[in-house]
Amino acid sequence: MILNRISWFFKRHPFLYKARFKLLSKNSSIENIEEQSYNVKNKINDIPDYFKEVNAMIFKDGTPKNDLDVVKQLSIWLQNNIKGGPGLSEPSEEALRIMLDGKGGVCSDIAQIFNNFCVINNIQVREWGNTRAPFSTTYGGHSFNEFFSKSLNKWILIDVSYSLFFYNKNKEAPLSVLELYAFFPEQGGIYFKSFNDAKAVDEKNITKNYLHHDTIAFLICNYSNKTYDAFLKRTRPHIPVFVTHFVIFLLGKSYHYRFPLNNYKEIFS
């Protein structure tokens, strides 16, 4: 119980939440993130075998030829089979098992395992987060993904927690993250649509997570699933997870946040 309270303090306390952003954030540019993807640091052989077993279940009737259909099928299956629950700080295989057992998983957990499934299926993927600027004590943030569709020749924002894409009323193709925030709020005309008929979309949550006027987005870069798995397997549950993450940071092997559209210092204003 005491360790849980300490862990909450280091992960959720507003002062330390902002301190994490100060340590990990970098201002960037649209040009500098063009080649960034999760696949750069993570290869198929780096992904635990359990993901490949589950992937075979997801595509037991065959893998679609179109990458858009592959991603939709992945997202729908994960949304339908993960009930959600407390946030996890476990090695990726254990995290996936817990989520499929219905015992946990928040948006960041879902985004991270989706990354691994995309690697297995040879789809370029990356993970984004957003928060408020200035920092809001009532809103921590949200995690989601973006994948590169070869069939459409563009990056596409996908929220696996809700199995949805964003669109602009004047364009047929789903939007990328950068397109979403370029169109909103100045140009308007944004709407979202789920491709999972089995689940209803919570419109209030989508508006809160994406379309609030103080929302700023950042790309999560340099995350090595193999590295974090190795450390977490050795240290969990003996050492609080924030200590593990700080050690990885000190060793220069940590992920970091890149802000291509906003100055990250706006968070602290």
JOKAMO-V198631 format. One record per residue. RES is the residue in one small letter. SS is DSSP state (a for helix, b for strand, c for the rest). PSI is psi in degrees with one decimal (NA if undefined). OMEGA is omega in radians with two decimals (none if undefined). Layout:
BEGIN
RES:SS:PSI:OMEGA, RES:SS:PSI:OMEGA
END
This chain:
BEGIN
m:c:-43.6:-3.14, i:a:-43.3:3.12, l:a:-37.3:3.11, n:a:-40.3:3.12, r:a:-40.6:3.11, i:a:-43.5:3.12, s:a:-43.3:3.10, w:a:-43.2:-3.10, f:a:-45.3:-3.09, f:a:-23.1:-3.13, k:a:-32.9:-2.94, r:a:-18.8:-3.12, h:c:132.0:-3.05, p:a:-42.1:-3.12, f:a:-44.8:-3.09, l:a:-27.6:3.03, y:a:-45.1:3.11, k:a:-33.7:3.11, a:a:-36.5:3.10, r:a:-41.3:3.10, f:a:-36.9:3.13, k:a:-36.2:-3.13, l:a:-37.9:-2.93, l:a:-10.2:-2.98, s:b:146.3:3.06, k:b:136.4:2.98, n:b:141.7:-3.07, s:c:-159.2:3.09, s:c:164.3:3.11, i:c:-40.4:-3.13, e:a:-36.5:-3.06, n:a:-11.7:3.11, i:a:0.4:-3.07, e:c:-39.2:-3.08, e:c:3.9:-3.12, q:c:129.6:3.02, s:c:158.0:3.11, y:a:-29.4:-3.07, n:a:-20.9:-3.13, v:a:-42.6:-3.10, k:c:-10.2:-3.01, n:c:117.0:3.14, k:c:165.9:-3.08, i:a:-40.5:-3.12, n:a:-15.5:3.12, d:a:-12.4:-3.08, i:c:130.8:-3.12, p:c:148.6:-3.08, d:a:-29.0:-3.11, y:a:-34.0:3.09, f:a:-37.6:-3.13, k:a:-33.3:3.07, e:a:-44.8:3.13, v:a:-38.4:3.13, n:a:-37.9:3.10, a:a:-33.0:3.07, m:a:-42.6:-3.10, i:a:-38.6:-3.08, f:c:37.9:-3.10, k:c:-25.6:3.14, d:c:10.7:3.14, g:c:150.9:3.14, t:c:128.0:3.11, p:c:151.3:3.14, k:c:-32.4:-3.12, n:c:128.6:-3.09, d:a:-30.7:3.10, l:a:-40.0:3.13, d:a:-33.9:3.08, v:a:-48.2:-3.11, v:a:-40.3:3.11, k:a:-44.0:-3.13, q:a:-40.6:3.06, l:a:-49.6:-3.07, s:a:-47.1:-3.12, i:a:-44.3:-3.12, w:a:-45.1:-3.13, l:a:-44.2:3.13, q:a:-39.7:-3.11, n:a:-20.5:-3.05, n:a:0.0:3.09, i:c:115.3:-3.12, k:c:-24.8:-3.09, g:c:171.4:-3.11, g:c:-151.3:-3.10, p:c:152.3:3.08, g:c:148.1:-3.08, l:c:148.7:3.02, s:c:60.4:-3.04, e:c:161.6:2.97, p:c:150.8:-2.95, s:a:-39.6:3.14, e:a:-45.2:3.12, e:a:-39.1:3.11, a:a:-44.0:3.13, l:a:-43.0:3.13, r:a:-43.8:3.14, i:a:-43.7:-3.12, m:a:-42.1:-3.12, l:a:-17.3:3.03, d:c:-1.3:3.12, g:c:26.6:-3.03, k:c:10.7:3.11, g:c:178.7:3.09, g:c:115.0:3.06, v:c:-176.2:-3.04, c:a:-39.4:-3.13, s:a:-35.7:3.08, d:a:-43.3:-3.14, i:a:-42.6:3.13, a:a:-39.2:-3.11, q:a:-41.9:-3.14, i:a:-31.3:3.08, f:a:-38.0:3.06, n:a:-46.8:-3.08, n:a:-38.2:3.11, f:a:-35.3:3.10, c:a:-39.9:3.10, v:a:-45.9:3.14, i:a:-35.6:-3.08, n:c:15.8:3.06, n:c:41.3:3.09, i:c:126.7:3.10, q:c:130.7:-3.05, v:b:156.7:3.00, r:b:161.2:-3.07, e:b:136.5:3.10, w:b:160.8:2.96, g:b:165.3:2.97, n:b:162.4:3.13, t:b:-172.5:3.12, r:b:145.6:3.01, a:c:112.4:0.06, p:c:162.7:-3.09, f:c:137.5:3.11, s:b:128.8:3.13, t:c:-11.5:-3.12, t:c:-3.3:3.14, y:b:115.4:-3.14, g:c:-48.5:-3.10, g:c:-174.8:-3.11, h:b:148.5:3.11, s:b:143.9:-3.12, f:b:-178.4:-3.04, n:b:170.3:3.04, e:b:134.4:3.12, f:b:154.3:3.12, f:b:117.2:3.12, s:b:114.7:3.09, k:c:-33.4:-3.11, s:c:-30.6:3.12, l:c:-8.9:3.13, n:c:49.2:3.12, k:b:161.0:3.00, w:b:143.8:-3.13, i:b:127.8:3.05, l:b:131.6:3.05, i:b:132.5:3.03, d:b:103.5:-3.07, v:c:-25.4:3.10, s:c:-27.3:-3.11, y:c:-2.3:-3.09, s:c:63.0:-3.11, l:b:158.5:3.01, f:b:161.1:3.01, f:b:149.4:-3.13, y:b:156.3:2.91, n:b:141.2:-3.03, k:c:-19.1:-3.11, n:c:1.4:-3.10, k:c:143.7:-3.11, e:c:-36.4:-3.07, a:c:145.1:3.06, p:c:153.6:-3.07, l:c:153.1:2.93, s:c:173.4:3.08, v:a:-46.1:-3.11, l:a:-36.9:3.09, e:a:-40.4:3.13, l:a:-48.6:-3.06, y:a:-10.7:2.98, a:a:-37.7:-3.14, f:a:-30.5:-3.07, f:c:137.5:0.00, p:c:-5.2:-2.99, e:c:-45.9:-3.03, q:c:-19.9:3.08, g:c:-163.2:3.11, g:c:19.9:-3.12, i:b:137.9:2.97, y:b:161.9:3.14, f:b:154.8:-3.08, k:b:130.2:3.09, s:b:146.3:3.04, f:c:14.3:3.09, n:c:103.2:-3.10, d:c:-16.5:-3.07, a:c:-11.3:-3.07, k:c:138.5:3.07, a:c:145.9:3.13, v:c:131.1:3.04, d:c:96.4:-3.02, e:a:-34.8:3.13, k:a:-40.7:3.13, n:a:-39.4:3.14, i:a:-44.5:3.10, t:a:-43.1:3.13, k:a:-42.2:-3.03, n:a:-23.3:-3.03, y:a:-37.3:-2.88, l:c:12.4:3.02, h:c:140.4:-3.01, h:c:-17.3:3.14, d:c:8.5:-3.09, t:b:133.5:3.00, i:b:144.1:-3.04, a:b:148.7:3.09, f:b:146.8:3.13, l:b:133.0:3.12, i:b:116.9:-3.01, c:b:155.3:2.98, n:c:21.3:3.12, y:c:121.7:3.09, s:c:109.1:-3.14, n:a:-39.2:-3.13, k:a:-42.1:-3.13, t:a:-49.9:-3.11, y:a:-35.9:3.06, d:a:-44.8:-3.09, a:a:-44.6:-3.13, f:a:-44.8:-3.09, l:a:-34.7:3.10, k:a:-34.4:-3.11, r:a:-28.9:-2.96, t:a:-23.8:-3.13, r:c:136.2:-0.03, p:c:19.4:-2.99, h:c:-30.2:-3.09, i:c:134.7:3.10, p:c:141.2:-3.01, v:a:-32.4:-3.13, f:a:-29.2:3.09, v:a:-43.4:3.11, t:a:-47.4:-3.14, h:a:-36.6:-3.13, f:a:-36.7:3.09, v:a:-44.5:3.12, i:a:-38.6:3.09, f:a:-45.5:-3.13, l:a:-29.5:3.13, l:c:-2.8:3.13, g:c:21.1:-3.12, k:c:13.9:-3.08, s:c:159.0:2.93, y:c:168.6:3.02, h:b:167.7:-3.11, y:b:133.8:3.04, r:b:129.9:-3.12, f:b:100.9:-3.09, p:c:-15.1:-3.03, l:c:-19.2:-3.09, n:c:157.7:2.97, n:c:119.5:-3.06, y:a:-20.3:-3.13, k:a:-13.3:3.05, e:a:-24.6:3.11, i:a:-33.0:-3.02, f:a:4.1:-3.09, s:c:NA:none
END
